[in-house]
Every structure is written in structure tokens, then in C-alpha cells.
Amino acid sequence: MIKLTIQVSDIDTVIQIYNTMRIYTSDAKEGVYTLLDTISLQPHVSTYEYTHLEGTNDTWYKSSYYNTLTGAESSLSDPTHGSAPSLFHNITYPTEYDFDADEEIIIRKIRRLIGDNKELELLVIDKDALCDSDAACNHILSDGKTVNLDERGWPVYVAIGDLEFTSLYNPVVNGYQYLTFSGSLDTLSSGCQHDLTIWYYSFNFSDREIYEAYGDTMIPPNVPSNCVTQDHLILQAAIDLLENLIKQEAMTDGASIRDDQTTYDPSPGLRERLALVDRLRRQLDALIKESMRSCMLGLEGVLLD
């Protein structure tokens, strides 16, 4: 499986001439390209994603713009590879919130800046543990219906045997750490005949938390509101999130522990996070200076001396 991400640099101009994008594929960079599929172009949407189930790392792709009414087609793009997605392929559990394409781009940019890429985790609880009325399994709480995830995250696939759970209300996600089912797990598993399987994304911050941080971000000091750009807010949100994470880790895991055989010292990790915050601050300072200079050059008026 290969995922293509295609950026349309000037969608508002392109969509006046074309209404779809054509995807072509070939087994060789300079080979013969055949039509694979089409994607409808949308107003104000610059980023398009396409998943090729049969694609491999050796598959090449080109794209063009096409008008289904007139038959007009642009020239083909340069050949490119896609990327093999590392995330889950068959998501059935609902997302926490449906973000539009622009919001998802903001979230991805902030994730890259803070180094909080989603990781795919798997938790399987066998039927014997589901049957244990004393909740002996480390992952099942004493209520018999709440599962404790190994990492902070959000589920993408939850099933007991062939029974998939596809509602936000069953199970309910609590604090990105616990999944609480509507009934006891031994009852839901029909007499404990099946294992419980949970695929989930792990992270430090959820997509919603990241976007809320972006929305809560204060305008950087000394920058007039009419000079603020999206990049200002993205960098400031990344700094805010990292500083909160550093505070939390320093309070909960900041102590060094040493015994006769082992040593636990979180200092190097904390120092690296602090260094990352410093790098982001320098980027933001440089962006502020450049934007202020651009705003000043764009000012209109008469100097009275």
C-alpha cells in the first residue's frame, strides 16, 4: 500500500480550467504510465491524498489536471514515489473530531515541530483474562468493563472476535488512557470465547489537544495583529505544547534513580526538549523580525517632521 500526497500550488486558478486530477502509474521511472484513478478538485483545497492499495516502494506516479466536460488535460507532472503509510489501514472506530484538510495540515506541521508523531500500538487481551472475575489481567480494571491502555492514545480498531465496536459511546475513551465498555467484558465476549483486540495510535498530545493549543495561542509580543501569520501561531503553539510537556515530565519523571545495578536519569531527554524549545524560539524570533520588516515596508502615510 502506498499513499500519495499531492499539493496544488494555486487551486483557485487551476479549478477555473479543470475539475479533476488524474493519477498515472508505472513500474519504471521512465516507463509507460497508465491511468490509475481520478480525484475531484475542490475549491480552496490545496492538498490531496490518494491511497494505492497495490502500490509498492518501486511504483512511480505522475499526475495531471483534467476537465471531464471539455476533455482538456494538462501536461503530466514529474515522476515521483509515494510513501508507505505506517498508520492503520482499516479504521473502524470513529475519530475524536473530524478536521477539515486545512486543519489537518496545521496539526501535522505542529506534530513535526514538536516531534510527536503518532505511533501504532496493539493491545490483545486473551479470552481467559476477559473471563477472570477478579480482573487479574493488568489491563482490566476492577469494574470488569474498563481497559487500561499501555500508552496514551486513541483507538482506531476495537473488536472482540468478529464483533467490531464502531461507536464513540461504546467504548468511551476516558483521558486517552482508558476505554470503558457499555457492559462487562465477559458478557460482551459471549461467554469469553474471543480475544479483545485494540489497535490504537499513541501520542503525547491528541489532534484535538494540538488544534486547541493552536486556537488558544497568543499573538507573539510586538507583532501587530495585522502582521500575524499562520506560521507565527504554529510556532508559538509548538513552543507552548513543548513547555507544558517539559513541566509535566519534570514533575512526574524528573528525578534520577540509582541502585547497585541500574541508573535512571531523565536529564538528557529533558535537556533535548529544552534545546528544541530554544530552536523553535529562534525560528519564531527570526519570523517576527521578517514580518515586522515587511509590515513596515508596506505602511502608507506621510512622515511629519
Sequence and secondary structure as in RCSB ss.txt:
>XXXX:A:sequence
MIKLTIQVSDIDTVIQIYNTMRIYTSDAKEGVYTLLDTISLQPHVSTYEYTHLEGTNDTWYKSSYYNTLTGAESS
LSDPTHGSAPSLFHNITYPTEYDFDADEEIIIRKIRRLIGDNKELELLVIDKDALCDSDAACNHILSDGKTVNLD
ERGWPVYVAIGDLEFTSLYNPVVNGYQYLTFSGSLDTLSSGCQHDLTIWYYSFNFSDREIYEAYGDTMIPPNVPS
NCVTQDHLILQAAIDLLENLIKQEAMTDGASIRDDQTTYDPSPGLRERLALVDRLRRQLDALIKESMRSCMLGLE
GVLLD
>XXXX:A:secstr
 EEEEEE TTHHHHTTT SEEEEEEESSTTS  EEEEEEE  TT  EEEEEETT  TT EEEEEEE TTT  B  
    B  B   S SS  S  SS   HHHHHHHHHHHHHHT   EEEEEEE HHHHH TT  STTB TTSSEEE S
SSEEEEEEEETTEE  BTTBSEEETTTEEE SS HHHHTTTT S EEEEEEE SS HHHHHHHHHH    TT  G
GG  HHHHHHHHHHHHHHHHHHHHHHHH S EE SS EE  HHHHHHHHHHHHHHHHHHHHHHHHHHHHHHHT  
S    
